């Protein structure tokens, strides 16, 4: 079975996520899903045919574990597709200097406006003629 076909089903992707945290029994995996144990077993069989899981017999139980190797094909495809269309055109941190400059200019403008308002208010009170001088 093809790895891409195996991970196409959301239940199988959930099973892979669960197995990425460690091995588990079918009963444990089925408890987390609203489907029956036989249905989970079928999904695990498909994942096994794709080489994504392996079963170990422990006494009377089968413990399934993830085999991440075949997922490298998926990772390779995603890397291929991510060049360059899905990657950001600007490297992280490149806009930090612009952000700093925008904040500085805004602060300078607010400061200049506050200074101009204070100067205007002071000028109008100190140069106002009084009734005694008029």
C-alpha positions as CSV (number, residue, x, y, z in Angstrom):
1,X,0.0,0.0,0.0
2,X,1.2,3.5,-0.8
3,X,2.1,5.7,2.2
4,X,0.1,8.6,0.8
5,X,-3.1,6.5,0.4
6,X,-2.5,5.1,3.9
7,X,-2.4,8.6,5.6
8,X,-5.3,9.9,3.5
9,X,-7.8,8.7,6.1
10,X,-8.3,11.0,9.2
11,X,-8.7,8.0,11.5
12,X,-5.4,6.5,10.3
13,X,-3.7,9.9,10.8
14,X,-5.1,10.0,14.4
15,X,-3.8,6.5,15.0
16,X,-0.3,7.6,13.8
17,X,-0.5,10.5,16.2
18,X,-1.4,8.2,19.0
19,X,1.4,5.8,18.1
20,X,3.9,8.6,17.9
21,X,3.6,8.9,21.7
22,X,4.4,5.2,22.2
23,X,3.2,1.7,21.5
24,X,-0.4,0.9,22.2
25,X,-2.9,-2.0,22.0
26,X,-5.9,-2.0,19.7
27,X,-8.2,-1.7,22.7
28,X,-6.4,1.4,23.8
29,X,-6.5,2.9,20.3
30,X,-10.1,2.0,19.8
31,X,-11.1,3.7,23.1
32,X,-10.1,7.0,21.7
33,X,-12.3,6.7,18.6
34,X,-16.0,6.3,18.0
35,X,-15.4,3.2,15.9
36,X,-15.2,-0.5,16.8
37,X,-12.1,-2.5,17.6
38,X,-12.3,-4.5,14.3
39,X,-12.5,-1.2,12.4
40,X,-9.4,0.1,14.2
41,X,-7.7,-3.3,13.4
42,X,-8.5,-2.8,9.7
43,X,-7.0,0.7,9.8
44,X,-3.9,-0.6,11.5
45,X,-3.6,-3.4,8.9
46,X,-3.6,-0.7,6.1
47,X,-0.9,1.3,8.0
48,X,1.0,-2.0,8.4
49,X,0.9,-2.7,4.7
50,X,2.3,0.8,4.0
51,X,5.1,0.0,6.5
52,X,4.0,2.7,8.9
53,X,3.3,0.5,11.9
54,X,4.6,-2.7,13.3
55,X,3.0,-5.1,15.7
56,X,4.7,-6.9,18.5
57,X,3.1,-9.9,20.3
58,X,3.3,-9.4,24.0
59,X,1.7,-12.4,25.6
60,X,-1.8,-12.6,24.3
61,X,-1.8,-8.9,23.2
62,X,-0.5,-7.1,20.1
63,X,1.2,-3.9,20.7
64,X,1.5,-1.5,17.7
65,X,4.2,1.0,17.3
66,X,5.1,3.6,14.7
67,X,7.7,3.1,12.0
68,X,8.4,6.7,10.9
69,X,10.8,5.7,8.1
70,X,8.2,5.6,5.3
71,X,7.0,9.1,6.3
72,X,10.2,10.5,4.8
73,X,8.5,10.3,1.4
74,X,5.8,12.6,2.7
75,X,8.4,14.9,4.2
76,X,10.3,15.0,0.9
77,X,7.2,15.9,-1.0
78,X,6.3,18.7,1.4
79,X,9.8,20.1,1.2
80,X,9.6,20.0,-2.5
81,X,6.3,21.7,-2.5
82,X,7.5,24.2,0.0
83,X,10.2,25.6,-2.2
84,X,9.7,28.5,-2.4
85,X,6.0,29.0,-2.7
86,X,5.0,27.8,0.8
87,X,8.0,29.4,2.6
88,X,7.8,33.0,3.6
89,X,9.6,35.3,1.1
90,X,11.2,37.3,3.9
91,X,13.3,35.5,6.5
92,X,12.2,35.7,10.1
93,X,13.5,38.8,11.8
94,X,14.1,40.8,8.6
95,X,11.1,43.1,9.4
96,X,12.2,43.8,13.0
97,X,14.3,46.9,11.9
98,X,11.3,48.3,10.0
99,X,9.0,47.7,13.0
100,X,11.6,49.5,15.3
101,X,11.8,52.5,12.8
102,X,8.0,52.8,12.6
103,X,7.7,52.8,16.4
104,X,10.5,55.4,16.6
105,X,8.9,57.7,14.1
106,X,5.5,57.4,15.8
107,X,7.1,58.2,19.1
108,X,9.0,61.2,17.7
109,X,5.8,62.6,16.1
110,X,3.9,62.2,19.4
111,X,6.7,63.9,21.2
112,X,6.9,66.8,18.7
113,X,3.1,67.3,18.8
114,X,3.1,67.3,22.6
115,X,6.0,69.8,22.6
116,X,4.3,72.1,20.1
117,X,1.1,72.0,22.0
118,X,2.9,72.9,25.2
119,X,4.9,75.7,23.5
120,X,1.7,77.2,22.0
121,X,-0.1,77.1,25.3
122,X,2.9,78.7,27.1
123,X,3.4,81.4,24.4
124,X,-0.2,82.5,24.5
125,X,-0.3,82.9,28.3
126,X,3.0,84.8,28.6
127,X,2.5,87.3,25.7
128,X,-1.1,88.1,26.4
129,X,-1.7,91.8,27.1
130,X,-3.4,92.6,30.3
131,X,-5.9,95.3,31.0
132,X,-3.3,97.3,33.0
133,X,-0.8,97.6,30.1
134,X,-3.5,98.4,27.5
